[in-house]
Amino acid sequence: MGTAIVVGGTGGLGLPIAAHLAARGDTVVVTSRTKDGAEAAAAEIGAGVQGLAVDLSKPETIEAALAPITEVDHLVLTAMHPTMSTLAEFDVVAAVTAHTVKLVGYVEVVRVLRDRFRPNASVVLFGGVAKDLPYPGSTVVTTHNAGLGGLAKTLAGQIAPHRINVIHPGVVGDSPRWREVPNHPHVARSPIGRLVTVAEIVDATEFLLRNSGINGQELYVEGGVLTS
Ligand SMILES: NC(=O)c1ccc[n+]([C@@H]2O[C@H](COP(=O)([O-])OP(=O)(O)OC[C@H]3O[C@@H](n4cnc5c(N)ncnc54)[C@H](OP(=O)(O)O)[C@@H]3O)[C@@H](O)[C@H]2O)c1
């Protein structure tokens, strides 16, 4: 129990993570780029959940946006700027935005909230297996998800004794992003014979938040796709 902030809490994974933390008794704040989006997600989760507008693609605005937050026990950063970009059709504007969200915005959120961390507070950053399994169009996503491991390692010392870890989900089959897509090629590659689920990502996130010995690590929740 404590105060949980889910940056990207309107998303396919962020919202169920926020709902889970609220259901177990945390005081929860969810963020979106817009006030309306954040407040709608907060209302969907339930009474007492707060919605806040935070745009990680504009890092210079983050400190003011997070001013209403006074204390933090659990900080989960799921936000992403979706982009498909190959080298041949490299979208410079989308690449700068997407990298800014994960590689600058995530850091700035941690910097701003660091002094409001309560004892035993911890942070979970969201990457993804595109880090190790590039696909056509994943150039930007593969690059910034690969950067998050280094980010966790450099921040672990600087936020000590608080902890920071990265979770790399595989393709989450029942998330809004993938549930209408039949026969994803990772099913055939997966030793568990299916894609991972939202519930498994929520559970792994809670594990990283709770377990007081894990720090500066990258946890893959992908059903073993990377072993095949
Ligand atoms: N779903 C999967 O299968 C999967 C697989 C591997 C990795 N992942 C990773 O898991 C994380 C969550 O994925 P998801 O499926 O939940 O994504 P999603 O449904 O697209 O949600 C993305 C979230 O990011 C927020 N966001 C977008 N741009 C933002 C910005 N500039 N500043 C602040 N927030 C912003 C969105 O809020 P608004 O649109 O309301 O502003 C939304 O809450 C991502 O980092 C993704 O890379 C997901």
The ligand as an SDF file (V2000), in Angstrom:
LIG
                    3D

 48 52  0  0  0  0  0  0  0  0999 V2000
    1.2600   -3.9170  -25.6360 N   0  0  0  0  0  0  0  0  0  0  0  0
    2.2750   -4.7280  -25.9170 C   0  0  0  0  0  0  0  0  0  0  0  0
    2.1080   -5.8200  -26.4570 O   0  0  0  0  0  0  0  0  0  0  0  0
    3.7020   -4.3070  -25.5840 C   0  0  0  0  0  0  0  0  0  0  0  0
    4.7430   -5.1590  -25.9570 C   0  0  0  0  0  0  0  0  0  0  0  0
    6.0440   -4.8100  -25.6420 C   0  0  0  0  0  0  0  0  0  0  0  0
    6.3060   -3.6160  -24.9860 C   0  0  0  0  0  0  0  0  0  0  0  0
    5.2770   -2.7930  -24.6620 N   0  0  0  0  0  0  0  0  0  0  0  0
    5.6020   -1.5420  -23.9580 C   0  0  0  0  0  0  0  0  0  0  0  0
    4.7360   -1.3910  -22.8590 O   0  0  0  0  0  0  0  0  0  0  0  0
    4.4330   -0.0200  -22.6730 C   0  0  0  0  0  0  0  0  0  0  0  0
    2.9220    0.1440  -22.6130 C   0  0  0  0  0  0  0  0  0  0  0  0
    2.3610   -0.2930  -23.8460 O   0  0  0  0  0  0  0  0  0  0  0  0
    0.8010   -0.1180  -24.1340 P   0  0  0  0  0  0  0  0  0  0  0  0
    0.3940   -1.2270  -25.0290 O   0  0  0  0  0  0  0  0  0  0  0  0
    0.0960    0.1130  -22.8510 O   0  0  0  0  0  0  0  0  0  0  0  0
    0.8260    1.2530  -24.9980 O   0  0  0  0  0  0  0  0  0  0  0  0
   -0.4160    2.1990  -25.3180 P   0  0  0  0  0  0  0  0  0  0  0  0
   -1.7010    1.4850  -25.1120 O   0  0  0  0  0  0  0  0  0  0  0  0
   -0.1270    2.8110  -26.6610 O   0  0  0  0  0  0  0  0  0  0  0  0
   -0.3320    3.3240  -24.1870 O   0  0  0  0  0  0  0  0  0  0  0  0
    0.6580    4.2790  -24.2750 C   0  0  0  0  0  0  0  0  0  0  0  0
    0.5050    5.2530  -23.1290 C   0  0  0  0  0  0  0  0  0  0  0  0
    1.4850    6.2790  -23.3120 O   0  0  0  0  0  0  0  0  0  0  0  0
    0.8490    7.5340  -23.1820 C   0  0  0  0  0  0  0  0  0  0  0  0
    1.5730    8.5020  -23.9910 N   0  0  0  0  0  0  0  0  0  0  0  0
    1.7000    8.5590  -25.3490 C   0  0  0  0  0  0  0  0  0  0  0  0
    2.4510    9.6000  -25.7010 N   0  0  0  0  0  0  0  0  0  0  0  0
    2.8180   10.2100  -24.5330 C   0  0  0  0  0  0  0  0  0  0  0  0
    3.5750   11.3640  -24.2350 C   0  0  0  0  0  0  0  0  0  0  0  0
    4.1300   12.1180  -25.2000 N   0  0  0  0  0  0  0  0  0  0  0  0
    3.7220   11.7250  -22.9370 N   0  0  0  0  0  0  0  0  0  0  0  0
    3.1440   11.0120  -21.9510 C   0  0  0  0  0  0  0  0  0  0  0  0
    2.4060    9.9130  -22.1640 N   0  0  0  0  0  0  0  0  0  0  0  0
    2.2490    9.5240  -23.4550 C   0  0  0  0  0  0  0  0  0  0  0  0
   -0.5660    7.3140  -23.6780 C   0  0  0  0  0  0  0  0  0  0  0  0
   -1.3980    8.3030  -23.1250 O   0  0  0  0  0  0  0  0  0  0  0  0
   -2.3860    9.2310  -23.9700 P   0  0  0  0  0  0  0  0  0  0  0  0
   -2.4970    8.6630  -25.3600 O   0  0  0  0  0  0  0  0  0  0  0  0
   -3.6770    9.1600  -23.1990 O   0  0  0  0  0  0  0  0  0  0  0  0
   -1.7410   10.5720  -23.9230 O   0  0  0  0  0  0  0  0  0  0  0  0
   -0.8530    5.9480  -23.0830 C   0  0  0  0  0  0  0  0  0  0  0  0
   -1.2590    6.0800  -21.7300 O   0  0  0  0  0  0  0  0  0  0  0  0
    5.0860    0.7540  -23.8030 C   0  0  0  0  0  0  0  0  0  0  0  0
    6.2670    1.3720  -23.3330 O   0  0  0  0  0  0  0  0  0  0  0  0
    5.4140   -0.3060  -24.8330 C   0  0  0  0  0  0  0  0  0  0  0  0
    6.5940   -0.0100  -25.5610 O   0  0  0  0  0  0  0  0  0  0  0  0
    3.9830   -3.1000  -24.9410 C   0  0  0  0  0  0  0  0  0  0  0  0
  1  2  1  0
  2  3  2  0
  2  4  1  0
  4  5  1  0
  4 48  2  0
  5  6  2  0
  6  7  1  0
  7  8  2  0
  8  9  1  0
  8 48  1  0
  9 10  1  0
  9 46  1  0
 10 11  1  0
 11 12  1  0
 11 44  1  0
 12 13  1  0
 13 14  1  0
 14 15  2  0
 14 16  1  0
 14 17  1  0
 17 18  1  0
 18 19  2  0
 18 20  1  0
 18 21  1  0
 21 22  1  0
 22 23  1  0
 23 24  1  0
 23 42  1  0
 24 25  1  0
 25 26  1  0
 25 36  1  0
 26 27  1  0
 26 35  1  0
 27 28  2  0
 28 29  1  0
 29 30  1  0
 29 35  2  0
 30 31  1  0
 30 32  2  0
 32 33  1  0
 33 34  2  0
 34 35  1  0
 36 37  1  0
 36 42  1  0
 37 38  1  0
 38 39  2  0
 38 40  1  0
 38 41  1  0
 42 43  1  0
 44 45  1  0
 44 46  1  0
 46 47  1  0
M  CHG  2   8   1  16  -1
M  END
$$$$
